[in-house]
Amino acid sequence: DGGITQSPKYLFRKEGQNVTLSCEQNLNHDAMYWYRQDPGQGLRLIYYSQIVNDFQKGDIAEGYSVSREKKESFPLTVTSAQKNPTAFYLCASSIASGVVLGNEQFFGPGTRLTVL
Amino acid sequence: LAKTTQPISMDSYEGQEVNITCSHNNIATNDYITWYQQFPSQGPRFIIQGYKTKVTNEVASLFIPADRKSSTLSLPRVSLSDTAVYYCLVGSYGNKLVFGAGTILRVKS
């Protein structure tokens, strides 16, 4: 059963702590993405990766870091440098990067991060 | 990247047809138009995609005029379960995707 998984579903963190959000896909997709969504807002791109061992900053990369050591995995670390990390985080994957014919993004269920 | 403009919200009643229009005046020749749907606390899911004229699938139709400066997502006979946020995206290969605020569709009984 192919898909994209994120864990954990809910995450609580104390201020000053780093935390890593997991994202795994078994769709054999080259491109993977991390988005942040705040209440009542659209999605904002944090980082994206078009291929293994390569990734690019999105619109709001400050305070976040990623790695892409394996095709199926794209973990996101929220560092203590991120001033307002409480949000809903969504991971996605697609065959290729961009809006091209047949290239839909598949999203995971999301991780809701709360900083206490 | 082409900027998109959508209405902030729309209200409808069950059984009606809903049309959501997206404006993208600076769309490029290679750009495709894609619509996503998002329910609360879930990731968006793909609805439909097109380049020009009309595209139809089992859930929606997408109308794109000849100048491609706008597009209209048409949802036939909506139900309460169609209440969601709808996003219009424009881009081409290699672009990062930009999700705007989307259109909140509220379907009432």
Interface residues (C-beta under 8 A of the other chain):
Chain A: Y33 Y35 Q41 G42 L43 R44 L45 Y48 Q50 Q56 G58 D59 F88 L90 A92 A96 S97 G98 V99 V100 L101 G102 N103 E104 Q105 F106 F107 G108 P109 G110 R112
Chain B: D31 Y32 I33 T34 Y36 S41 Q42 G43 P44 R45 F46 Q49 Y51 V85 Y87 L89 V90 G91 S92 Y93 G94 N95 K96 L97 V98 F99 G100 A101 G102
